[in-house]
Amino acid sequence: MSKVILGGGLSGLSAAYYLLRKNPASCLTLIESSNRLGGWIKSNQIEDVIFEEAARTLRPRGEPGINTLELIDELGLSNKVNPITLDSPAARNRMIYANGQLVSLPSGIKDLFVRNPPFSKPLIRHFIKDLVTAREVNKDESIYSFTKRRFGEEVADYLISPLICGICAGDAKEISVNFIMKDLFEYEQKYGSIGRGMMYALLFKKKNALNHNALSLRARNEKWSVYSLNGGLETLTKTLSDKIRQHKTLELKMNSQCKEIKFGNPSASITLDNGSIQNHEHVISSIPSYQLSNLIKNSHPELSSLLNNIKYVSVCVINLMFDENIIKKDGFGFLVPPKEKIPILGVIFDSCCFPNKTNKNVVTVMMGGKWFEEYFSHEMTEEELLTVATKYLKLTMNVKKDPVAYKVNLLKDCIPQYKVGHNENVHKIEDYIKKNNIPLTICGCSYYGVGVNDVILSTRNMVQKIQ
Ligand SMILES: Cc1cc2nc3c(=O)[nH]c(=O)nc-3n(C[C@H](O)[C@H](O)[C@H](O)COP(=O)(O)OP(=O)(O)OC[C@H]3O[C@@H](n4cnc5c(N)ncnc54)[C@H](O)[C@@H]3O)c2cc1C
């Protein structure tokens, strides 16, 4: 009997890749409900320009970053890497829209000692607050309350809240501190303050040596900040798809939606939307947690409800091309703190990040996320959504002309929200699966990190454990 992978997004493709790399003779079936592989990663070529529908840049650092670069190298894509180096404006200039204007965030040590709007005092004074504030013992808390306690309200409002909008389109007041600040939170819990914890780590903590590869060393030497691939990030998922398709032992079932899973011991039966039933020895689910929750709600209601605790938000992504210069100051783009109470999450300056041959200005407006229902409805037409985006480009960047090309993408339930208690909930899911001996492995962005690097590495680690 074979193993089955549910979902052909980045995680499902990575699962197939790593399983087949480990054992090229494995019998695998991959079931994908749509007519294409790649999930949310989709790059549309418009004239000479790439309009990314979702993910666009990857970080080269840390274990997950190094792992992705290893994969890119193994797939023969090293010569397609398109980096943004640390000295470029796109890496140095990150802005927020606050109090009616675009302001650059500090980008170097000396910026910490001067007062820059919207902050009422130099940032160094916020960091000193951390050193003199008593520890508060907590199991988990929101990233907003943590940064407000340690650094003050302005840091929580103007640095952290927009960052969370940029990473997961979420509200820092709900998202767990363990989402991106696990180390800093632990420093406070263990050493009393972040500053003290950092000093301790610097002086005494043995750093785990990272397992570099040729491409990650190149990234380090050439000082990449972030990178993409020629042709857009879909080059990665397309190449992964081509690679796994070469294996004769892989069966790809496109346009096939899994409707129900019944777990027996030691096998599982999968019902597809055409009514057919397949039996497999092990299920690897890379589909969103709420989808998996639906598939097992009759047989495992408790597991189903744990999976359903992970909520998703919808994002509207609007790519726009202009034939005049609308970007007044080069940079990565800007994010909008939620306290500004406008419906956009941020704007990415694509043509500053990756200049195109035609010198067209390309930007992407991201809207909605946690506030989608407040500002939009899923029934809004493309024209209505475009009108909102252009209205706020006018407000924030003073753009008066109409775009010469655009694409409106409404991504329903696309980003999971790792709210306070997320890790504990995932542990309960894992425990339930283990205790009940269910032949199921979970992977994908619902559980162990929402970014491309996290998805690839956690999927690799999860499928490694399958016998
Ligand atoms: C707007 C946006 C911007 C982003 N930007 C970045 C970025 O710049 N950098 C970064 O690192 N990450 C970014 N990400 C995150 C990154 O895109 C995701 O982590 C990654 O694509 C998730 O892949 P996945 O395979 O886990 O899920 P998905 O892409 O959701 O794949 C799941 C697949 O399962 C299929 N499926 C669902 N239900 C069923 C079923 N019942 N039966 C069969 N098949 C099913 C779906 O059709 C889909 O193909 C962004 C995400 C979004 C939405």
The ligand as a MOL file (V3000), in Angstrom:
LIG
                    3D

  0  0  0     0  0            999 V3000
M  V30 BEGIN CTAB
M  V30 COUNTS 53 58 0 0 0
M  V30 BEGIN ATOM
M  V30 1 C -0.5580 36.9420 0.5530 0
M  V30 2 C 0.5630 36.0650 1.0090 0
M  V30 3 C 1.8730 36.5400 0.9810 0
M  V30 4 C 2.9320 35.7190 1.3990 0
M  V30 5 N 4.2130 36.1960 1.3280 0
M  V30 6 C 5.2360 35.4100 1.7130 0
M  V30 7 C 6.5850 35.8380 1.5410 0
M  V30 8 O 6.8520 36.9100 0.9730 0
M  V30 9 N 7.5740 35.0260 1.9930 0
M  V30 10 C 7.3230 33.8110 2.5740 0
M  V30 11 O 8.2670 33.1250 2.9880 0
M  V30 12 N 6.0570 33.3430 2.6840 0
M  V30 13 C 5.0110 34.1050 2.2620 0
M  V30 14 N 3.7260 33.6270 2.3340 0
M  V30 15 C 3.4860 32.2770 2.8840 0
M  V30 16 C 3.6480 31.1350 1.8630 0
M  V30 17 O 3.0780 31.4830 0.6430 0
M  V30 18 C 2.9840 29.9030 2.4520 0
M  V30 19 O 3.6450 29.5350 3.6380 0
M  V30 20 C 2.9990 28.6620 1.5680 0
M  V30 21 O 2.6620 28.9530 0.2510 0
M  V30 22 C 2.0320 27.6450 2.1790 0
M  V30 23 O 2.0890 26.4480 1.4700 0
M  V30 24 P 1.2100 25.1920 1.9270 0
M  V30 25 O 1.5530 24.0900 1.0300 0
M  V30 26 O 1.3640 24.9880 3.3970 0
M  V30 27 O -0.3100 25.6260 1.7300 0
M  V30 28 P -1.1710 25.9630 0.4210 0
M  V30 29 O -0.4270 26.8200 -0.5020 0
M  V30 30 O -2.4790 26.4540 0.9600 0
M  V30 31 O -1.3910 24.5330 -0.2770 0
M  V30 32 C -2.4320 23.6510 0.0890 0
M  V30 33 C -2.8940 22.8870 -1.1510 0
M  V30 34 O -3.8790 21.9380 -0.7480 0
M  V30 35 C -4.9360 21.9280 -1.6910 0
M  V30 36 N -6.1270 21.4200 -0.9840 0
M  V30 37 C -6.8520 22.0420 -0.0100 0
M  V30 38 N -7.8550 21.2540 0.4210 0
M  V30 39 C -7.7580 20.0910 -0.2700 0
M  V30 40 C -8.5110 18.8480 -0.2520 0
M  V30 41 N -9.5560 18.6520 0.5660 0
M  V30 42 N -8.1230 17.8450 -1.1100 0
M  V30 43 C -7.0570 18.0210 -1.9350 0
M  V30 44 N -6.3240 19.1650 -1.9890 0
M  V30 45 C -6.6630 20.1830 -1.1670 0
M  V30 46 C -5.0370 23.3780 -2.1390 0
M  V30 47 O -5.6770 23.4820 -3.4050 0
M  V30 48 C -3.5560 23.7830 -2.1840 0
M  V30 49 O -2.9820 23.5270 -3.4550 0
M  V30 50 C 2.6600 34.4030 1.8820 0
M  V30 51 C 1.3430 33.9150 1.8940 0
M  V30 52 C 0.3030 34.7210 1.4470 0
M  V30 53 C -1.0890 34.1600 1.4200 0
M  V30 END ATOM
M  V30 BEGIN BOND
M  V30 1 1 1 2
M  V30 2 1 2 3
M  V30 3 2 2 52
M  V30 4 2 3 4
M  V30 5 1 4 5
M  V30 6 1 4 50
M  V30 7 2 5 6
M  V30 8 1 6 7
M  V30 9 1 6 13
M  V30 10 2 7 8
M  V30 11 1 7 9
M  V30 12 1 9 10
M  V30 13 2 10 11
M  V30 14 1 10 12
M  V30 15 2 12 13
M  V30 16 1 13 14
M  V30 17 1 14 15
M  V30 18 1 14 50
M  V30 19 1 15 16
M  V30 20 1 16 17
M  V30 21 1 16 18
M  V30 22 1 18 19
M  V30 23 1 18 20
M  V30 24 1 20 21
M  V30 25 1 20 22
M  V30 26 1 22 23
M  V30 27 1 23 24
M  V30 28 2 24 25
M  V30 29 1 24 26
M  V30 30 1 24 27
M  V30 31 1 27 28
M  V30 32 2 28 29
M  V30 33 1 28 30
M  V30 34 1 28 31
M  V30 35 1 31 32
M  V30 36 1 32 33
M  V30 37 1 33 34
M  V30 38 1 33 48
M  V30 39 1 34 35
M  V30 40 1 35 36
M  V30 41 1 35 46
M  V30 42 1 36 37
M  V30 43 1 36 45
M  V30 44 2 37 38
M  V30 45 1 38 39
M  V30 46 1 39 40
M  V30 47 2 39 45
M  V30 48 1 40 41
M  V30 49 2 40 42
M  V30 50 1 42 43
M  V30 51 2 43 44
M  V30 52 1 44 45
M  V30 53 1 46 47
M  V30 54 1 46 48
M  V30 55 1 48 49
M  V30 56 2 50 51
M  V30 57 1 51 52
M  V30 58 1 52 53
M  V30 END BOND
M  V30 END CTAB
M  END
